[in-house]
Each structure stands twice: as structure tokens, then as C-alpha cells.
């Protein structure tokens, strides 16, 4: 019995084939491939909905875990991607409601399905495009600048802390960051 | 700091979005973007970029963490299927496992260390990490858990949840514990009482409250409690017996067997076969006077539920009217005056910035209300007098404006004509118009394509709303009170009588400025109440409204200084019409409306929908028989049956506290006993079809009265309510039978639960309003008297169901009951009412509900000594009309119809 399918092989499989494998022994690997494919689009979608990057990661993780659990129980979808975005969409809804419940229930109407005109998937694709444009922008940055961004966003350091670590004046760190953001903003607007 | 130029702002804007700007510069930038849409858009874009960079940089690690969690999940045993899924309203659905099951099902737990715990159930979120410490406690490391403590198995024992942020203890409660993250502990109490201990601080929370511990060393804090639940806590349900033992009566009866068989003009009808009959119009204009006439005729009196409901409603309506006339109108006048003064400014600005224009709009908005309340008031400085005069004139004369200056949308002010009790005095008329202006003319959030106004207009209106919200925090009124205090009084009374606000108001707008990271529009959608008017950075004048969130805001969502109220009935009925409901084929159905394209849709709801939703099978059957449920699903809408079932399930989930969050909901709740089948062993007349119709009629009439009383606050449609008296007509439908000592007899319609609910509701009103210092001594006395009378009705109704005889004194008390309730009602009794409940989406049709002159009911009662007697009492009458909008019935027209012969036609099911 094959215990492990190399990811190179998994990457050749379609979504539907991977979904079919999720309930099996190598489910985690198959789902890992699906997660790698859809992590960014789901984040982009959630970011558009929530507008708060720090929330997005939590909800994205919840979305994928929920999907994985459902797939293991063979509650498989016909179309993985739209199903996944549906889960993400619901997670957003839950988050909004969770904030509301208990604190101000008088305003919470009973839940009734309302279909929006744009599907979550279309929204996500649009977001994904923008994020990809940004990705190209990031890729073109000098290594030092990328490191600066890493300190700021992954490690959550302030400009003062970064300056101390890099032994640079705070002003230099700030101006580099400001310049970089501006550049990325231009990139997003489609400017070269 | 001097004002910045656009270039200076654009240089700094990315650092601001990244949280790296010094406070002085940040304040200056905020001031600039308030009046500069270009820079505001750039700021929004900068925020997006920062967010994306954030996500992008963190992606590899995040993906790694996700992969680890997936593998961890995969290693766990596959969860069992078919567990009870518990949906707690709004709480993320969580699996509910008993701790006993937990050992079997939940992996990663040291199974042999622990015994069986029976006193609690826990529902962990998928990512929750926790372990069982001993038989009575668990430790939560991270994640979210629903905990339900049911101590039956271990009386007197508390259940403890340990977390890094403190210890949670409960004996009987249901709560959600959230651990880790920014707040190491947060406990949201869904029912019962919970206490949290941390750093020697002990704090208790009850249903609707949330306790939060912000760091391991911090003391727990109580977050704002829900106003709804706060009120509901004053509601103490009265226990009601659920049995009856009245011997059944064999039908049909022989008139000779009845002590006082009346001579009926139209023959014995259903009195003989069903034990009750509606014999046409009563002898008087209101329900209480009917009793005088019946007493004079020597009839045994039936104190009907209709009478009790009618008088209880009259009391609440009179109480509200008194508060409005003597307190709220005064408060609102001072408030608008104070806000106007605060927003006024001596000279026109040199530059017409967005901020300046927003302030001008805020000024006009407030000045219109001020002028409506006090026509002689001087306009605040800086207001455009011509615009002010034009709007005020249109409102006062009920004209239609194609576009209201500044607001960019039209309005038909004919709706602003004072109706019902609001027509009774100058003060009330003014109060009505001003409140309508402040609650029906929102300063809109969203504009642009598909919306009512342009994006620019929406932006101005949002800025105006912020000016008003800010003025409300800062202004001091001419009587020395802070403006917010006067506003709060008005809002509290409206919330108590008619329900929580359903448009965003000052609280939401203030909250949205507290943290710019919290998207403004999502705040609006969440309606999260923040500590009202906490210290706000004054320099922040404009919120960031991301475009995508704007798109999710409805076209009519916007700031209202006073809001309309969210009511369960309006919401539910709204969900049972087009476009929420699909297509039909029967254009003859009452609810059917044909659209311009020939499509038949459910354009209007019916009052029966509401009764059916609360479980009444008769109403559901009538809807079915009339084809009012024959609407099928379409790709964008549900079929009627499915929508109905969903709503029904939602309503079923509400419990006694949900239903008693304010007097409006509590009234709907009080009506529910009328909608149920009588309990076994009830008197025979209560089990007949005729009685079922009578009950439905009573419930709908009382609901119509409720809608009429709260018309200023609740209805979203055009309304019209009349208060007048029909002329007395001697339409005697029966001649009383022989008076064999029966003239002193009285019987109360045996619905103890109805009286118990009215009793609890009145106590709640009395307690809460007294706490708010809103009850005069006179009103305290009246409410106490009413409470006493409901207690009597309740006790005697229970006695009747137990088949115990009522003593002479008790019967005398019952005979006096209507008159005593009338005296306690504190004002005139309402006459017939007509209310517009809904408008069809096509705009052509409206649904109107009305009450007319009372009917007279005859009831055959078998007394405990075995004798049979006929009792008589008045019944409310109920009408329902589907009218062309242009032909909608006015109170005057309704009055004419009631006077005419043969008079208006009752719904088919009630005939």
C-alpha cells in the first residue's frame, strides 16, 4: 500500500481527483495540495470582505480546517472551489454575527438566505488578480527592502525596532518603507 | 500643526496606513482627508496595499501552520457522525458533545485519568484545545467552547473552566468561553449566571453580558450589556398550570336545559351546536360600554380576553402618549435647539470643502426638526433660511418633494400627517412630524451605481452624520443637561415601547471613528454597541468606508438621529413577500399582485401569516385554502412553504427572554396563548370551530391595535391610524333569556396564561419605567392597579379550569373588572383603528388592517354545580383589506364605512 504520494504527483491532479483522495489514508497530503492552490485566493477573498488583514489568517485557517473535516466525512462538493468559497463566505458571516450576538441581539434578524448578485468565487478571482499584481511588485524589490517588509509584517516590529536591529536611522527605515508602499500602490493601479 | 497640502498628505499616507505616523501628523492628515476625496481614496488604497503586503509576507508561514494543523487533524480519529448539532442563535455552530462522549470522540486527551462528568456539556469549536481536569472542571488552552452546565446530576456543585485569563464558575448556565488571542479570556453568557475570577477580582455576568479579560494580569471587565436583555431581566414569568378538569358538555344542547336561553334574532345558530356564537354588533361603541348594556339587561357577563387585551393596550398607549407629550416632546425640542446651536457657525467658509458642506447639511437636518417642533424658533446661524423654510413647509403641508434639498432623494410627506393619538394636541402633532423627519429621512451611507444617491452625496451625508454624532457628544442644552442625556431618554423610551433601533444612529457613527482599522460600514452592519460616547480622538473627522463594504449596505441605510425600530412581525412579513418569495399562478389569491411583466407574485403578506408563523394551524389552513401559500421557488427566491418553515424555525428558537426584550415583542408574546389549542379539559365552548375563529379574530385585532399605537416608531409602510368613535346603533341581535338570579353571574374567559403574560408584562413596564424615572405617582398607581386586576383574572381563570365554583364576591369582582381596567387606563379608550401594514413591491397595492365596532359573543358555560348558563361579552372585530395605493383607506373614510349599512366586509374566514 502506498503510504505517501509525492506532492509532484499530487500537483498533476485535478481538484476533483484530490477531493476524492481526501477521505483516504493520504487525505492530508491531498488536501495540503488543495490548500496550497487556494490559500491565497481565499485570503484575498476574506480580506475584501473583512478589510482587516490580521483577521484574515484566522478565518482562512478555519475555512480550510472545516473543509478538510467535511471532505474526510465524504461530504464532498461537486465543485471544490465554489464550495470552498462558500465556506469562507459563511465564516465571514459567522464572524460578523459572532461580534453581534449577546451584545445586541435585539437587532439580529433571524437568518434567512439571501443570494448576492456576485458569487464569492468571482469576487475572489478579482482579488486574486490584484494580489498577483502585488506579488510581482514584491518580487521586484531589492532583498534589503524585502527583509524590511518581513520584519514589519511577519515579525510585527515597529520602525524603531527595525532601525535598532538593522543599526540604521529610523528616518531611513521609514522613508524606505513609505517609498516601497507607494511603489506597490502604483503597481496596483496598473502603473509601471 | 498647520494644514497640510495634498502633496504632503500623499507623502505620509502610506506610513499612516501602516501605523507608523506620529500622532500630530496623523491628526493633520485626518483633518485633510475629511475635505479631500482624492486623498481619502488614496488612503483607502494605501490600507489595501498594507493589508495585502501583510498577507503576502506572512503567507509561507501561515501555509506551513495550516499544513501542520491539517496533518494534526488527519491523525485524529474521524469524528462520529450524527451528533446533535446545536444552533445557538448567532454563535458559530458548534458540535455539542457531552463530556462523557468526549472521552470517546475527542482525540489527544488523556483518557484514563478522568472520571465521568455528567453535569456539563461542551461544544468545542474545531480548533479548540482543552483538557478535562477533574469531574467538575476543564482547562481551555485556546479556541472557543460552548459550555452548558446542567447541575441536575450534581446538585450544589459548580462547574469550573480554567483559562490563562482567569477562572470561570457556573452552577447553571450556558456560555461561550473564548481563550487566547488578544484577549486571554472572554465569556459570553447565553443563559444563567457566570462568575469570573482573576487577580482577586470577582465579577458576575448574566445573560446577554460579556466579560473580558484583556491580559493575564488585568481584572475582568464587563462589556456593554444588551439593552434588550437588560429590560427582559425585569420580566418575571408567572407560572401557569397546564391542566383543566371541566366536564365536557354534550352538544348540541337543548335550549330548555339552559337556565337563560336567549332569543336569537337569527335563530340559535352555533350557540346550540358549538357552545358559542357571535351574534353581530354589540350595543355600544367600545368594549367596556357593552358591559353596561349587558348588565342592565341582566345578562351573566363573560369577561372576554378581547376586553382585557383592549384595555391593557389602551393603558400602554395612554402611557406612551403621556410620556411623549410631557417629556419626550420637551426633550426633543431642547435637543434639536442644542444641536443646532452647536453646529451653527457665524460665517460662510471661504472654501467649500466636503467637511464644510457636510456641516451645512447637518445644520439643515437638525434645524428642520427644530423648526417643526418650535415654529417660532430662530434658525441657527449659518443655515440657509430659504432651504429650511421650503422643507418645513413641505413637511407641514404633507407635500411631495421630488428631491429634498441636500439629501438628493425624494419624499412624500403625506406620511408625515399626524395620525392616531398624535393628532390629539399641537405638541403631539409637532413631536410626530419632527420624529418622522429624524427617523424616516436617513443620511445615507452608500451612493453610486444602483443606489439612491450619488457617491458624492452619500459622502456628504455621512460627513453630516458625523457632525451630528459629534455635536451630540459635546453640546450642552439650554437646561444645562448634556445633549446626549436628552437623546438617551428619547431613545430609551422608544426602545422600550417599540423595540431596538434598526437604523444606525449616533452610537454606531461614534464607534466607527474609534478605530479606523475597523471598517466603518462593517460596524454599521454589525451594530456592535460600543461604550457610548467614550473618549474619541476629536481630530478624526471622517471614517474610512471601503468601497466593497459600501456595496453591501442597503440603499436606504443611513444615519437617523432617532431610528425606526426593529420588530419581529415587520421583519417576518417582509420575508414572506416578493422578491423574497417566488412566483405564483393564482391571481385571485388575496396576496397575489401582478407585476408589469405579467408575473404573479406574493406582493402582500396577511395578518394570518404572522399567526401561522407562531404555530396556529387554523391560520395556516386559511392561507392554504385561499391559495396564499401557493408560490413556488425561483432561482433567486424561496417558495412560500420553505420560507415559512425557516421563519417558523427561527421564531421557535426564541425563548421567553428573547420575546420580552421590550413591550412590543412582549405584546406579541402575550398574544400567543390565543393561538394555541386549548388544553384538554377546557370548557366545551373553547374546543369549537366558532371559538377558534373568535380567538384568531382577537389576536389579529389586538395586533392591529398594537401597530396603530406604535405607528410612529415601527411601521415602515405608509400608515394611517384613526381614533374616533363610531356612532351608536341599536342593532340588538338577541333578547336576553329569563333572569333566574343569573344577573350577578360573571365568568372570565379561562385563558390564565394570557393574563399571566399581561401581568408579567405590566410588572416589567412598571419596574423599568420607574427605574428610568419616567413614571409619575399617578401612573405608578395605575400600573399597580392593573397588575392587581390581571392577577385576579389569572387566579379566577385557573379556578374555572379546575372546575371550582366562583364565590359571589369573586363574581362581583369580575363584573367590576372592565370598569376598573378602564379607570386605570389613564385616558380615553381607543376607537376603531386602520393601519397600513405593507406596501407591495410594485407600489400599487397596500395591505391595511383595521378594527371596527365590537361584536357580541355568547358562550354556553357548564357551571361546577352542573347548571348550564349563557354568558355574553364583547369581542373585538378585525378587518383586512387589499387596497390600491391611491385608494388606501384614510381614518375618515374608514369611519364612514363603519357608519354605513351594511358596513365593511369581514375576512372570509371570520364571517
Contacts between the chains, C-beta under 8 A, distances in Angstrom:
chain1	res1	chain2	res2	distance
A	27	B	74	5.7
A	28	B	70	5.2
A	28	B	71	4.9
A	28	B	73	7.6
A	28	B	74	3.7
A	31	B	70	5.6
A	31	B	74	8.0
A	32	B	67	5.2
A	32	B	70	6.0
A	32	B	71	7.9
A	35	B	63	7.0
A	35	B	66	5.7
A	35	B	67	6.8
A	35	B	70	6.7
A	36	B	63	6.5
A	39	B	59	6.9
A	39	B	62	7.4
A	39	B	63	5.3
A	39	B	66	6.8
A	40	B	55	7.9
A	40	B	59	6.5
A	43	B	55	5.1
A	43	B	59	7.4
A	44	B	52	7.8
A	44	B	55	7.6
A	47	B	51	5.6
A	47	B	52	7.0
A	47	B	55	6.3
A	48	B	548	5.3
A	49	B	548	7.4
A	50	B	519	7.7
A	50	B	522	7.3
A	51	B	47	7.7
A	51	B	51	7.3
A	51	B	519	4.0
A	51	B	522	6.7
A	51	B	546	5.1
A	51	B	548	7.7
A	51	B	549	6.6
A	52	B	51	7.5
A	52	B	517	6.3
A	52	B	518	7.5
A	52	B	519	7.3
A	53	B	50	7.4
A	53	B	51	4.0
A	53	B	52	7.7
A	53	B	54	4.1
A	53	B	55	5.6
A	54	B	54	7.6
A	56	B	51	7.8
A	56	B	55	6.1
A	57	B	55	7.5
A	57	B	58	6.7
A	57	B	62	5.1
A	60	B	62	7.3
A	60	B	66	7.6
A	61	B	62	7.6
A	61	B	65	7.1
A	61	B	66	5.5
A	61	B	69	6.6
A	61	B	127	7.3
A	62	B	126	6.8
A	62	B	127	6.7
A	64	B	66	5.7
A	64	B	70	7.1
A	65	B	69	6.1
A	65	B	70	7.2
A	65	B	73	6.3
A	65	B	126	5.3
A	65	B	127	6.5
A	66	B	126	6.2
A	68	B	70	5.6
A	68	B	73	6.0
A	68	B	74	7.8
A	69	B	73	6.8
A	69	B	79	7.0
A	69	B	126	6.6
A	72	B	74	7.6
A	72	B	78	6.0
A	73	B	78	7.1
A	73	B	79	7.3
A	73	B	81	6.7
A	94	B	92	4.7
A	94	B	93	7.9
A	96	B	522	7.0
A	96	B	525	6.4
A	96	B	526	5.6
A	97	B	90	4.4
A	98	B	90	6.7
A	98	B	91	6.7
A	98	B	92	5.9
A	99	B	526	5.1
A	99	B	528	5.4
A	100	B	90	6.3
A	100	B	526	5.1
A	100	B	527	6.3
A	100	B	528	6.2
A	101	B	89	6.5
A	101	B	90	3.2
A	101	B	91	5.9
A	101	B	188	7.4
A	102	B	90	7.6
A	102	B	91	8.0
A	102	B	176	7.8
A	102	B	188	4.4
A	102	B	189	7.3
A	102	B	190	6.8
A	102	B	208	6.1
A	102	B	209	7.7
A	102	B	210	5.9
A	102	B	226	6.9
A	103	B	208	7.8
A	103	B	210	6.3
A	103	B	223	6.6
A	103	B	224	6.6
A	103	B	226	5.9
A	103	B	528	6.1
A	103	B	529	6.2
A	104	B	226	5.6
A	104	B	227	7.9
A	104	B	228	7.6
A	104	B	500	7.4
A	104	B	527	5.5
A	104	B	528	6.5
A	104	B	529	5.1
A	105	B	89	7.1
A	105	B	90	7.2
A	105	B	208	7.1
A	105	B	226	5.9
A	105	B	228	6.0
A	105	B	229	7.2
A	105	B	658	7.3
A	105	B	661	7.7
A	106	B	226	6.8
A	106	B	227	6.9
A	106	B	228	3.7
A	106	B	495	7.9
A	106	B	499	6.7
A	106	B	500	3.4
A	106	B	566	6.6
A	106	B	661	5.4
A	106	B	662	7.4
A	107	B	500	5.3
A	107	B	501	7.3
A	107	B	502	6.3
A	107	B	527	4.8
A	107	B	566	5.5
A	108	B	89	7.0
A	108	B	90	5.8
A	109	B	566	7.2
A	109	B	571	5.1
A	110	B	571	7.4
A	110	B	572	7.8
A	110	B	646	7.8
A	110	B	647	6.4
A	110	B	650	3.1
A	110	B	651	7.1
A	110	B	653	8.0
A	111	B	650	6.8
A	112	B	575	5.4
A	112	B	580	7.3
A	112	B	643	7.2
A	112	B	646	6.1
A	112	B	647	7.1
A	112	B	650	7.7
A	113	B	638	7.2
A	113	B	646	7.8
A	114	B	580	8.0
A	115	B	636	5.9
A	130	B	52	7.4
A	131	B	52	5.7
A	131	B	55	7.6
A	131	B	56	7.0
A	134	B	49	7.2
A	134	B	52	5.1
A	134	B	53	7.2
A	134	B	56	6.4
A	135	B	56	6.3
A	138	B	53	7.2
A	138	B	56	6.1
A	138	B	57	7.9
A	149	B	53	6.1
A	149	B	57	5.5
A	150	B	57	5.8
A	152	B	18	7.3
A	153	B	53	6.0
A	153	B	54	4.7
A	153	B	57	4.2
A	153	B	58	6.2
A	154	B	57	5.2
A	154	B	58	5.3
A	154	B	61	6.6
A	158	B	20	7.1
A	159	B	20	5.2
A	174	B	15	6.2
A	174	B	20	6.2
A	177	B	14	7.4
A	177	B	15	6.9
A	177	B	18	6.7
A	177	B	20	7.0
A	178	B	11	7.2
A	178	B	12	7.5
A	178	B	14	5.0
A	178	B	15	5.2
A	181	B	14	3.6
A	181	B	15	7.9
A	181	B	17	7.5
A	181	B	18	6.8
A	181	B	46	6.5
A	181	B	49	5.8
A	181	B	50	6.7
A	181	B	53	7.5
A	182	B	14	5.7
A	184	B	49	5.1
A	184	B	53	6.7
A	185	B	14	7.1
A	185	B	42	7.8
A	185	B	45	5.7
A	185	B	46	6.2
A	185	B	49	5.0
A	188	B	45	7.0
A	188	B	48	7.5
A	188	B	49	6.2
A	189	B	45	7.7
